Amino acid sequence: MQTILQKQFVFTPQDDKTTIPLQFSLADPIQGLRIAFQYGPQNVEPIRAQALITAELQQAGLHATPAAVAAYLPLQNLVTISVVKDGQYLGNHHYKATDQIITLTTTAASLGFAPPRQLTGDWQINLHQHCIASEQVRAAITISELEANDALL
């Protein structure tokens, strides 16, 4: 499997509600694209989560009773992926799974994505940090050529 792009990230609360674009071009024809993405932790540490929820409830003028705080637990970090090919939006993977495999070919694509007309051209994979509430969230992405025996997910 030929790796096209590989990156690792450490997100902090300052990265909350931001997007990181990863761009690359494919000049030679390939069978398909495989995007492997992992991030974690998914759940915010309980003490930190309770403090953040309490502060939000109080800021909204609501009572931060233990039951009110518990109703919002577990608080989760969330990072999603969207794909753009030659300026055309192909979709977004809005799943909470912290370990994801996304595949794209000209005839099939993972749930949430449309297959591109061709695989050569300019690509942009966007990492969307919807919620980074932990002190650190680690993420890794590997974009590689899809091999003949890889399953289309």
N, C-alpha and C positions, 0 to 999 in steps of 0.2 A: 504494500500500500504506500503510495507516494504522498508524503506530507506536503501540502501547499502552504499552510500557515499554522503556526503554533504559538500561543501566547498564554501567559499567566497573569493574574491580577490579584491585588489585595484592595478591596473596597472598604471604606470607612463611612460613617454617617455623612460626611461631607459629599460623598458620591451619590447620596439619595436623590432620586428623580433626575438622573443624568443619563446620557446615552454616549456610548463609545462606538464610533464607526471603525470597522476593520475592512480595508479595501485591498483587492488583488485583481489581477487580470489573468485570464487563461487564453493562451494563444493556440495551443495544441488541443485537438479533440480528445475528450475523455469520455468514459462510459457513464459517469455520474459523479456527484459530489456527496461527501459524507462529512457531517459536522458533528463532532463529539464535544459535548459541553457538560461541565460539572461545576457546581458551586456549593458552598456550605459555610457555616451551618444554616440549615433551613429555619430552625426555631431559634428565636432570640433567647438569650439566657434568661431564666425566669425572673430573677431579681431586677435585672435591667428592664425587661418587658413590663413588669408591674409598675416600675417607676415611670416609664414613658407613658403608659396608659393612664396612670393617675394624673400626670401632668396635663395630658390632652383633655381628660374629662373635666378637670378643674378649669382649664382655659376656656372650655365651652360652657362654663357655668353649671356643670353637673356635679352631683355628689359622687365622689370616688370611693364608694363603699367597697368592701372586699368582694361582694357579689357582683357589683357593677364592673369592677376591674376583671374579675374572673370570666365575665361574659365575652371578653375580647381576647382571651388566651386560647391557644398559644399565639403569640405575635410572631409572624414569619417574615423573614427576608425574602425578597422576590426579585429574580433577574430573569428576563426573557430575551428571546432572540427574534429579530426580523431579518428578512433577506430582500435585497434589491439587486436586480440583474439588468445591466444596461439602462438604468434609470427607471425600470419597471418594478413596482412593488410585487413581490411574490407571496408574502404572507408573514405571519408571526406565530411563534410557538408559545402560546400563553398557558403553559403547564407549570405546575408547582414542583414537578419532579426535579430533584437536584442532580440527576444524572440522565442526560438526554442524548439520543442519537437522532439526527435529522438527515434524511437522504433526499436527493433531488436528481432526477433524470429527465430526459425530454418527454418521457411517457408516463412517469409516475412521480409522486412526491409524498413526503410524510404529511400526516394530518395537519391542516392549518396552512399548507403551502400549495401554490400552483406550480406545475412543471414549467420550466423555462422552454422557450422555443429552441434554443441551442445553448450549449454549455460554454462555448468559447465566448470571450468578451469580458466586460468589466463587472465585477461583483462587489457588493458591500454587505457585510454581515454586521448588524447593529446589536450591541448588548445594551439592553434597557434596564437600568437599575431602578425598579419601581419602588422598592423598599429596602433600604440598608439601615437597619436599626441596631445590629450588633456592632461591637467595637471594631471587629474585622470580619469581612466575608471574603473568603478565598475563592477564586474562580479560575478555570482553565478551559481553553478551547483549542481543538485541533481540527483543522479543515484538511481533508485529504481526498484523494481520488477514490471513488467507489470501485471496488473490485467485483468481478463477475460473481463471486460466491457470497457477497454481502446481501443480507435481506433488505428489502425495501420496507421501511417502517412508516 
